[in-house]
Amino acid sequence: KLLASMKVGAERIRQIVVSLKTFSRKDEAEKKSVDIHQGLDSTLMILAHQLKPQPQRGAIEVVKDYAKLPAIYCYAGQLNQVFMNVISNAIDAVESVESPQLRLTTRLEDDQVIVEIADNGMGMSEEVRSQVFNPFFTNKPIGQGTGMGLSISYQIVTERHGGSLQVSSAPGEGATFTIQIPLN
């Protein structure tokens, strides 16, 4: 039993190390063709401990609806940082929801890769929604969040990749962040 447990633990460590390597892409400062789903899955692996049940809520269900996509030419490490920021915020948004859920959807539309990250959290008012990409804006309690994650994500998607990052949300209806990146 002890050996079996050690084997499971070692495999888990291997998966985390591979995910961290895929996520960080430290050796890839230039644009490169990558599988966008690998980046999303690595981000989920890194955040797996936050998806587990917590004292204030149950486990967060992650629903993946991935389309068949070609490799995308991008700054992989930076795009993974966008996924980390958006998914982390989505996890925070479902903290007080009875049946928390995140939905990750990908599709190809007119030579654009679309990644939607949706939560079933409390949603945002129009006032909050209109400011989420502003530097230093946060609606988290003091000491939790710098207000820079979505601002930096917006710059990475729009300036570095020539894409768009949008959010749709209403109070009580959760939020959906839509990342749109050109294939080339």
C-alpha positions as protocol buffer text, in pm:
chain_id: "A"
residue {
  index: 1
  type: LYS
  ca { x: 0 y: 0 z: 0 }
}
residue {
  index: 2
  type: LEU
  ca { x: 284 y: 235 z: 86 }
}
residue {
  index: 3
  type: LEU
  ca { x: 455 y: 174 z: -250 }
}
residue {
  index: 4
  type: ALA
  ca { x: 127 y: 225 z: -436 }
}
residue {
  index: 5
  type: SER
  ca { x: 74 y: 552 z: -250 }
}
residue {
  index: 6
  type: MET
  ca { x: 429 y: 665 z: -330 }
}
residue {
  index: 7
  type: LYS
  ca { x: 376 y: 581 z: -697 }
}
residue {
  index: 8
  type: VAL
  ca { x: 55 y: 788 z: -711 }
}
residue {
  index: 9
  type: GLY
  ca { x: 231 y: 1077 z: -535 }
}
residue {
  index: 10
  type: ALA
  ca { x: 529 y: 1064 z: -770 }
}
residue {
  index: 11
  type: GLU
  ca { x: 298 y: 1063 z: -1074 }
}
residue {
  index: 12
  type: ARG
  ca { x: 112 y: 1364 z: -936 }
}
residue {
  index: 13
  type: ILE
  ca { x: 441 y: 1549 z: -884 }
}
residue {
  index: 14
  type: ARG
  ca { x: 545 y: 1461 z: -1241 }
}
residue {
  index: 15
  type: GLN
  ca { x: 217 y: 1603 z: -1377 }
}
residue {
  index: 16
  type: ILE
  ca { x: 262 y: 1925 z: -1178 }
}
residue {
  index: 17
  type: VAL
  ca { x: 621 y: 1970 z: -1297 }
}
residue {
  index: 18
  type: VAL
  ca { x: 520 y: 1913 z: -1660 }
}
residue {
  index: 19
  type: SER
  ca { x: 233 y: 2161 z: -1617 }
}
residue {
  index: 20
  type: LEU
  ca { x: 461 y: 2422 z: -1462 }
}
residue {
  index: 21
  type: LYS
  ca { x: 709 y: 2378 z: -1748 }
}
residue {
  index: 22
  type: THR
  ca { x: 432 y: 2411 z: -2006 }
}
residue {
  index: 23
  type: PHE
  ca { x: 282 y: 2707 z: -1823 }
}
residue {
  index: 24
  type: SER
  ca { x: 598 y: 2909 z: -1770 }
}
residue {
  index: 25
  type: ARG
  ca { x: 754 y: 2859 z: -2114 }
}
residue {
  index: 26
  type: LYS
  ca { x: 1063 y: 3038 z: -1981 }
}
residue {
  index: 27
  type: ASP
  ca { x: 1265 y: 2917 z: -2279 }
}
residue {
  index: 28
  type: GLU
  ca { x: 1019 y: 3064 z: -2527 }
}
residue {
  index: 29
  type: ALA
  ca { x: 1041 y: 3442 z: -2536 }
}
residue {
  index: 30
  type: GLU
  ca { x: 955 y: 3450 z: -2905 }
}
residue {
  index: 31
  type: LYS
  ca { x: 630 y: 3369 z: -3079 }
}
residue {
  index: 32
  type: LYS
  ca { x: 576 y: 3001 z: -3142 }
}
residue {
  index: 33
  type: SER
  ca { x: 299 y: 2768 z: -3261 }
}
residue {
  index: 34
  type: VAL
  ca { x: 137 y: 2602 z: -2960 }
}
residue {
  index: 35
  type: ASP
  ca { x: -169 y: 2402 z: -2862 }
}
residue {
  index: 36
  type: ILE
  ca { x: -393 y: 2645 z: -2673 }
}
residue {
  index: 37
  type: HIS
  ca { x: -561 y: 2356 z: -2489 }
}
residue {
  index: 38
  type: GLN
  ca { x: -229 y: 2257 z: -2334 }
}
residue {
  index: 39
  type: GLY
  ca { x: -198 y: 2605 z: -2186 }
}
residue {
  index: 40
  type: LEU
  ca { x: -551 y: 2594 z: -2045 }
}
residue {
  index: 41
  type: ASP
  ca { x: -503 y: 2245 z: -1901 }
}
residue {
  index: 42
  type: SER
  ca { x: -167 y: 2339 z: -1745 }
}
residue {
  index: 43
  type: THR
  ca { x: -328 y: 2641 z: -1581 }
}
residue {
  index: 44
  type: LEU
  ca { x: -605 y: 2421 z: -1441 }
}
residue {
  index: 45
  type: MET
  ca { x: -346 y: 2175 z: -1309 }
}
residue {
  index: 46
  type: ILE
  ca { x: -157 y: 2455 z: -1133 }
}
residue {
  index: 47
  type: LEU
  ca { x: -482 y: 2587 z: -982 }
}
residue {
  index: 48
  type: ALA
  ca { x: -616 y: 2237 z: -896 }
}
residue {
  index: 49
  type: HIS
  ca { x: -582 y: 2295 z: -521 }
}
residue {
  index: 50
  type: GLN
  ca { x: -816 y: 2597 z: -547 }
}
residue {
  index: 51
  type: LEU
  ca { x: -1077 y: 2390 z: -734 }
}
residue {
  index: 52
  type: LYS
  ca { x: -1106 y: 2139 z: -449 }
}
residue {
  index: 53
  type: PRO
  ca { x: -1373 y: 2176 z: -177 }
}
residue {
  index: 54
  type: GLN
  ca { x: -1308 y: 2460 z: 67 }
}
residue {
  index: 55
  type: PRO
  ca { x: -1470 y: 2526 z: 408 }
}
residue {
  index: 56
  type: GLN
  ca { x: -1700 y: 2792 z: 255 }
}
residue {
  index: 57
  type: ARG
  ca { x: -1794 y: 2601 z: -65 }
}
residue {
  index: 58
  type: GLY
  ca { x: -1792 y: 2269 z: -243 }
}
residue {
  index: 59
  type: ALA
  ca { x: -1558 y: 2164 z: -521 }
}
residue {
  index: 60
  type: ILE
  ca { x: -1566 y: 2378 z: -834 }
}
residue {
  index: 61
  type: GLU
  ca { x: -1687 y: 2181 z: -1133 }
}
residue {
  index: 62
  type: VAL
  ca { x: -1483 y: 2253 z: -1446 }
}
residue {
  index: 63
  type: VAL
  ca { x: -1664 y: 2193 z: -1775 }
}
residue {
  index: 64
  type: LYS
  ca { x: -1442 y: 2187 z: -2085 }
}
residue {
  index: 65
  type: ASP
  ca { x: -1595 y: 2233 z: -2428 }
}
residue {
  index: 66
  type: TYR
  ca { x: -1287 y: 2233 z: -2649 }
}
residue {
  index: 67
  type: ALA
  ca { x: -1321 y: 2248 z: -3027 }
}
residue {
  index: 68
  type: LYS
  ca { x: -1061 y: 2097 z: -3256 }
}
residue {
  index: 69
  type: LEU
  ca { x: -813 y: 2381 z: -3307 }
}
residue {
  index: 70
  type: PRO
  ca { x: -495 y: 2418 z: -3508 }
}
residue {
  index: 71
  type: ALA
  ca { x: -179 y: 2534 z: -3335 }
}
residue {
  index: 72
  type: ILE
  ca { x: -184 y: 2908 z: -3267 }
}
residue {
  index: 73
  type: TYR
  ca { x: 115 y: 3135 z: -3328 }
}
residue {
  index: 74
  type: CYS
  ca { x: 156 y: 3334 z: -3006 }
}
residue {
  index: 75
  type: TYR
  ca { x: 367 y: 3425 z: -2703 }
}
residue {
  index: 76
  type: ALA
  ca { x: 272 y: 3110 z: -2513 }
}
residue {
  index: 77
  type: GLY
  ca { x: 402 y: 3209 z: -2170 }
}
residue {
  index: 78
  type: GLN
  ca { x: 221 y: 3543 z: -2181 }
}
residue {
  index: 79
  type: LEU
  ca { x: -102 y: 3385 z: -2301 }
}
residue {
  index: 80
  type: ASN
  ca { x: -79 y: 3131 z: -2019 }
}
residue {
  index: 81
  type: GLN
  ca { x: -49 y: 3425 z: -1778 }
}
residue {
  index: 82
  type: VAL
  ca { x: -375 y: 3562 z: -1921 }
}
residue {
  index: 83
  type: PHE
  ca { x: -542 y: 3225 z: -1859 }
}
residue {
  index: 84
  type: MET
  ca { x: -404 y: 3222 z: -1503 }
}
residue {
  index: 85
  type: ASN
  ca { x: -537 y: 3572 z: -1427 }
}
residue {
  index: 86
  type: VAL
  ca { x: -883 y: 3514 z: -1575 }
}
residue {
  index: 87
  type: ILE
  ca { x: -931 y: 3166 z: -1425 }
}
residue {
  index: 88
  type: SER
  ca { x: -805 y: 3281 z: -1082 }
}
residue {
  index: 89
  type: ASN
  ca { x: -1057 y: 3565 z: -1086 }
}
residue {
  index: 90
  type: ALA
  ca { x: -1332 y: 3322 z: -1191 }
}
residue {
  index: 91
  type: ILE
  ca { x: -1243 y: 3096 z: -897 }
}
residue {
  index: 92
  type: ASP
  ca { x: -1268 y: 3396 z: -663 }
}
residue {
  index: 93
  type: ALA
  ca { x: -1604 y: 3487 z: -818 }
}
residue {
  index: 94
  type: VAL
  ca { x: -1764 y: 3152 z: -729 }
}
residue {
  index: 95
  type: GLU
  ca { x: -1649 y: 3144 z: -364 }
}
residue {
  index: 96
  type: SER
  ca { x: -1999 y: 3205 z: -228 }
}
residue {
  index: 97
  type: VAL
  ca { x: -2198 y: 3004 z: -487 }
}
residue {
  index: 98
  type: GLU
  ca { x: -2374 y: 2685 z: -384 }
}
residue {
  index: 99
  type: SER
  ca { x: -2276 y: 2478 z: -691 }
}
residue {
  index: 100
  type: PRO
  ca { x: -1968 y: 2657 z: -828 }
}
residue {
  index: 101
  type: GLN
  ca { x: -1883 y: 2596 z: -1192 }
}
residue {
  index: 102
  type: LEU
  ca { x: -1631 y: 2718 z: -1448 }
}
residue {
  index: 103
  type: ARG
  ca { x: -1686 y: 2658 z: -1818 }
}
residue {
  index: 104
  type: LEU
  ca { x: -1395 y: 2673 z: -2063 }
}
residue {
  index: 105
  type: THR
  ca { x: -1497 y: 2686 z: -2428 }
}
residue {
  index: 106
  type: THR
  ca { x: -1277 y: 2712 z: -2735 }
}
residue {
  index: 107
  type: ARG
  ca { x: -1372 y: 2753 z: -3100 }
}
residue {
  index: 108
  type: LEU
  ca { x: -1239 y: 2877 z: -3430 }
}
residue {
  index: 109
  type: GLU
  ca { x: -1418 y: 3168 z: -3596 }
}
residue {
  index: 110
  type: ASP
  ca { x: -1296 y: 3350 z: -3909 }
}
residue {
  index: 111
  type: ASP
  ca { x: -925 y: 3271 z: -3850 }
}
residue {
  index: 112
  type: GLN
  ca { x: -963 y: 3375 z: -3486 }
}
residue {
  index: 113
  type: VAL
  ca { x: -926 y: 3144 z: -3188 }
}
residue {
  index: 114
  type: ILE
  ca { x: -1195 y: 3220 z: -2931 }
}
residue {
  index: 115
  type: VAL
  ca { x: -1147 y: 3116 z: -2568 }
}
residue {
  index: 116
  type: GLU
  ca { x: -1438 y: 3176 z: -2331 }
}
residue {
  index: 117
  type: ILE
  ca { x: -1394 y: 3140 z: -1958 }
}
residue {
  index: 118
  type: ALA
  ca { x: -1728 y: 3162 z: -1780 }
}
residue {
  index: 119
  type: ASP
  ca { x: -1827 y: 3134 z: -1414 }
}
residue {
  index: 120
  type: ASN
  ca { x: -2162 y: 3108 z: -1239 }
}
residue {
  index: 121
  type: GLY
  ca { x: -2064 y: 3357 z: -970 }
}
residue {
  index: 122
  type: MET
  ca { x: -2245 y: 3665 z: -848 }
}
residue {
  index: 123
  type: GLY
  ca { x: -2174 y: 3863 z: -1164 }
}
residue {
  index: 124
  type: MET
  ca { x: -2080 y: 4230 z: -1190 }
}
residue {
  index: 125
  type: SER
  ca { x: -2266 y: 4555 z: -1200 }
}
residue {
  index: 126
  type: GLU
  ca { x: -2220 y: 4771 z: -1510 }
}
residue {
  index: 127
  type: GLU
  ca { x: -2004 y: 5008 z: -1302 }
}
residue {
  index: 128
  type: VAL
  ca { x: -1763 y: 4729 z: -1204 }
}
residue {
  index: 129
  type: ARG
  ca { x: -1771 y: 4564 z: -1548 }
}
residue {
  index: 130
  type: SER
  ca { x: -1673 y: 4890 z: -1719 }
}
residue {
  index: 131
  type: GLN
  ca { x: -1359 y: 4920 z: -1502 }
}
residue {
  index: 132
  type: VAL
  ca { x: -1225 y: 4563 z: -1477 }
}
residue {
  index: 133
  type: PHE
  ca { x: -943 y: 4623 z: -1728 }
}
residue {
  index: 134
  type: ASN
  ca { x: -829 y: 4949 z: -1567 }
}
residue {
  index: 135
  type: PRO
  ca { x: -494 y: 4937 z: -1386 }
}
residue {
  index: 136
  type: PHE
  ca { x: -522 y: 4911 z: -1007 }
}
residue {
  index: 137
  type: PHE
  ca { x: -899 y: 4853 z: -1014 }
}
residue {
  index: 138
  type: THR
  ca { x: -1011 y: 4573 z: -785 }
}
residue {
  index: 139
  type: ASN
  ca { x: -1334 y: 4488 z: -610 }
}
residue {
  index: 140
  type: LYS
  ca { x: -1161 y: 4240 z: -379 }
}
residue {
  index: 141
  type: PRO
  ca { x: -1108 y: 4312 z: -10 }
}
residue {
  index: 142
  type: ILE
  ca { x: -799 y: 4509 z: 91 }
}
residue {
  index: 143
  type: GLY
  ca { x: -490 y: 4292 z: 75 }
}
residue {
  index: 144
  type: GLN
  ca { x: -640 y: 4052 z: -180 }
}
residue {
  index: 145
  type: GLY
  ca { x: -541 y: 4150 z: -530 }
}
residue {
  index: 146
  type: THR
  ca { x: -345 y: 4432 z: -684 }
}
residue {
  index: 147
  type: GLY
  ca { x: -589 y: 4527 z: -957 }
}
residue {
  index: 148
  type: MET
  ca { x: -321 y: 4456 z: -1218 }
}
residue {
  index: 149
  type: GLY
  ca { x: -405 y: 4102 z: -1339 }
}
residue {
  index: 150
  type: LEU
  ca { x: -681 y: 4188 z: -1585 }
}
residue {
  index: 151
  type: SER
  ca { x: -510 y: 4511 z: -1692 }
}
residue {
  index: 152
  type: ILE
  ca { x: -193 y: 4321 z: -1783 }
}
residue {
  index: 153
  type: SER
  ca { x: -401 y: 4047 z: -1946 }
}
residue {
  index: 154
  type: TYR
  ca { x: -578 y: 4307 z: -2159 }
}
residue {
  index: 155
  type: GLN
  ca { x: -243 y: 4446 z: -2278 }
}
residue {
  index: 156
  type: ILE
  ca { x: -106 y: 4098 z: -2356 }
}
residue {
  index: 157
  type: VAL
  ca { x: -410 y: 4005 z: -2564 }
}
residue {
  index: 158
  type: THR
  ca { x: -463 y: 4336 z: -2745 }
}
residue {
  index: 159
  type: GLU
  ca { x: -113 y: 4481 z: -2785 }
}
residue {
  index: 160
  type: ARG
  ca { x: 108 y: 4170 z: -2800 }
}
residue {
  index: 161
  type: HIS
  ca { x: -132 y: 3943 z: -2992 }
}
residue {
  index: 162
  type: GLY
  ca { x: -355 y: 4186 z: -3184 }
}
residue {
  index: 163
  type: GLY
  ca { x: -665 y: 4026 z: -3034 }
}
residue {
  index: 164
  type: SER
  ca { x: -941 y: 4133 z: -2801 }
}
residue {
  index: 165
  type: LEU
  ca { x: -1041 y: 4063 z: -2441 }
}
residue {
  index: 166
  type: GLN
  ca { x: -1400 y: 4133 z: -2345 }
}
residue {
  index: 167
  type: VAL
  ca { x: -1625 y: 4060 z: -2051 }
}
residue {
  index: 168
  type: SER
  ca { x: -2000 y: 4018 z: -2034 }
}
residue {
  index: 169
  type: SER
  ca { x: -2171 y: 4003 z: -1698 }
}
residue {
  index: 170
  type: ALA
  ca { x: -2475 y: 4110 z: -1503 }
}
residue {
  index: 171
  type: PRO
  ca { x: -2550 y: 4088 z: -1130 }
}
residue {
  index: 172
  type: GLY
  ca { x: -2657 y: 3735 z: -1039 }
}
residue {
  index: 173
  type: GLU
  ca { x: -2564 y: 3592 z: -1381 }
}
residue {
  index: 174
  type: GLY
  ca { x: -2193 y: 3518 z: -1351 }
}
residue {
  index: 175
  type: ALA
  ca { x: -1933 y: 3649 z: -1594 }
}
residue {
  index: 176
  type: THR
  ca { x: -1787 y: 3540 z: -1925 }
}
residue {
  index: 177
  type: PHE
  ca { x: -1444 y: 3655 z: -2040 }
}
residue {
  index: 178
  type: THR
  ca { x: -1389 y: 3618 z: -2414 }
}
residue {
  index: 179
  type: ILE
  ca { x: -1033 y: 3606 z: -2544 }
}
residue {
  index: 180
  type: GLN
  ca { x: -999 y: 3640 z: -2920 }
}
residue {
  index: 181
  type: ILE
  ca { x: -659 y: 3579 z: -3080 }
}
residue {
  index: 182
  type: PRO
  ca { x: -572 y: 3573 z: -3452 }
}
residue {
  index: 183
  type: LEU
  ca { x: -436 y: 3237 z: -3570 }
}
residue {
  index: 184
  type: ASN
  ca { x: -125 y: 3405 z: -3717 }
}
